[in-house]
Amino acid sequence: MDELICVDALDRQTGTADKAYCHRYGILHRAFSIFLYHGDKLLLQRRALGKYHSGGKWANSCCSHPRAGETLEVAVERRLYEELGVKECPCREIGSFVYRHSFSPELYEYEYDHVFVGEYEGEVHPDESEIMDTRWYGRDELIKLMNEEPERFAPWFITALPMVLKEI
């Protein structure tokens, strides 16, 4: 199990803990969300049904946690390749936010989420254990869906998307 970086409200490291522990007890930890775009389209993934939360929900192109001792930049590059088979896609951080969501009394997301964007137009090769589908969504279509059917999306996506749309 990966050791995650526990942080305070200013994203200063306070220690490390394994992923299951952080999510079981709602420990604030560092995370990242990546949005790949090309023109006015964003690449979204539909999370695999077997994921421990948000299975079947649409989310950003890729998301995860840096491991203990790993920089965000290295973690972003690693996860783009592991989840989507994407190499050599420079990404830049556009902001961050903290969110907390309870999926059940035993499962929480409490993350200091760093949001990255990267321009990309190549092929993707999703890891089927992580992703059940991918799709390029147009800006207007996403805004309409967010207004009319927010339940289709993972909880962190709802906060991150407006940040991204203002930036690209």
QUIFENPE-V457045 format. One record per residue. N is the residue number from 1. D_CENTER is the distance of its C-alpha to the mean C-alpha in Angstrom with 2 decimals. Layout:
BEGIN
n:N d_center:D_CENTER
n:N d_center:D_CENTER
END
This chain:
BEGIN
n:1 d_center:18.50
n:2 d_center:16.30
n:3 d_center:17.46
n:4 d_center:14.82
n:5 d_center:15.74
n:6 d_center:16.98
n:7 d_center:17.42
n:8 d_center:19.43
n:9 d_center:18.82
n:10 d_center:19.37
n:11 d_center:16.85
n:12 d_center:19.92
n:13 d_center:19.76
n:14 d_center:21.85
n:15 d_center:21.68
n:16 d_center:19.74
n:17 d_center:19.35
n:18 d_center:18.24
n:19 d_center:15.00
n:20 d_center:17.15
n:21 d_center:19.12
n:22 d_center:16.33
n:23 d_center:15.05
n:24 d_center:18.69
n:25 d_center:19.99
n:26 d_center:17.27
n:27 d_center:17.32
n:28 d_center:15.36
n:29 d_center:13.29
n:30 d_center:11.25
n:31 d_center:7.50
n:32 d_center:5.43
n:33 d_center:3.14
n:34 d_center:5.76
n:35 d_center:8.12
n:36 d_center:11.23
n:37 d_center:14.33
n:38 d_center:18.03
n:39 d_center:20.58
n:40 d_center:19.56
n:41 d_center:17.19
n:42 d_center:13.42
n:43 d_center:12.13
n:44 d_center:10.23
n:45 d_center:9.90
n:46 d_center:11.62
n:47 d_center:10.62
n:48 d_center:13.76
n:49 d_center:16.23
n:50 d_center:16.71
n:51 d_center:13.37
n:52 d_center:14.39
n:53 d_center:12.71
n:54 d_center:11.58
n:55 d_center:13.36
n:56 d_center:14.44
n:57 d_center:12.09
n:58 d_center:10.64
n:59 d_center:7.03
n:60 d_center:5.74
n:61 d_center:7.19
n:62 d_center:5.09
n:63 d_center:2.73
n:64 d_center:5.66
n:65 d_center:8.57
n:66 d_center:11.51
n:67 d_center:14.63
n:68 d_center:17.70
n:69 d_center:19.47
n:70 d_center:16.75
n:71 d_center:15.84
n:72 d_center:12.46
n:73 d_center:13.96
n:74 d_center:15.03
n:75 d_center:11.85
n:76 d_center:10.01
n:77 d_center:13.11
n:78 d_center:13.33
n:79 d_center:10.08
n:80 d_center:10.69
n:81 d_center:14.06
n:82 d_center:13.46
n:83 d_center:11.15
n:84 d_center:12.66
n:85 d_center:15.83
n:86 d_center:15.25
n:87 d_center:17.45
n:88 d_center:18.62
n:89 d_center:16.11
n:90 d_center:16.37
n:91 d_center:13.45
n:92 d_center:14.15
n:93 d_center:12.66
n:94 d_center:13.54
n:95 d_center:13.06
n:96 d_center:11.54
n:97 d_center:11.97
n:98 d_center:12.63
n:99 d_center:12.15
n:100 d_center:13.85
n:101 d_center:14.05
n:102 d_center:16.67
n:103 d_center:16.39
n:104 d_center:19.84
n:105 d_center:22.22
n:106 d_center:20.92
n:107 d_center:17.13
n:108 d_center:15.10
n:109 d_center:11.72
n:110 d_center:12.85
n:111 d_center:10.46
n:112 d_center:11.14
n:113 d_center:7.88
n:114 d_center:8.69
n:115 d_center:7.86
n:116 d_center:9.13
n:117 d_center:11.05
n:118 d_center:13.28
n:119 d_center:16.19
n:120 d_center:16.68
n:121 d_center:19.17
n:122 d_center:19.79
n:123 d_center:19.39
n:124 d_center:16.44
n:125 d_center:17.21
n:126 d_center:14.57
n:127 d_center:14.95
n:128 d_center:16.47
n:129 d_center:15.70
n:130 d_center:11.93
n:131 d_center:12.25
n:132 d_center:15.27
n:133 d_center:15.20
n:134 d_center:13.96
n:135 d_center:15.50
n:136 d_center:16.09
n:137 d_center:16.42
n:138 d_center:18.79
n:139 d_center:18.24
n:140 d_center:21.03
n:141 d_center:20.05
n:142 d_center:16.57
n:143 d_center:18.36
n:144 d_center:20.91
n:145 d_center:18.62
n:146 d_center:16.77
n:147 d_center:20.32
n:148 d_center:21.84
n:149 d_center:19.40
n:150 d_center:16.46
n:151 d_center:16.61
n:152 d_center:15.23
n:153 d_center:11.66
n:154 d_center:9.19
n:155 d_center:10.22
n:156 d_center:7.47
n:157 d_center:7.47
n:158 d_center:11.15
n:159 d_center:11.11
n:160 d_center:8.91
n:161 d_center:10.75
n:162 d_center:14.14
n:163 d_center:13.31
n:164 d_center:12.38
n:165 d_center:15.41
n:166 d_center:17.66
n:167 d_center:16.80
n:168 d_center:17.21
END
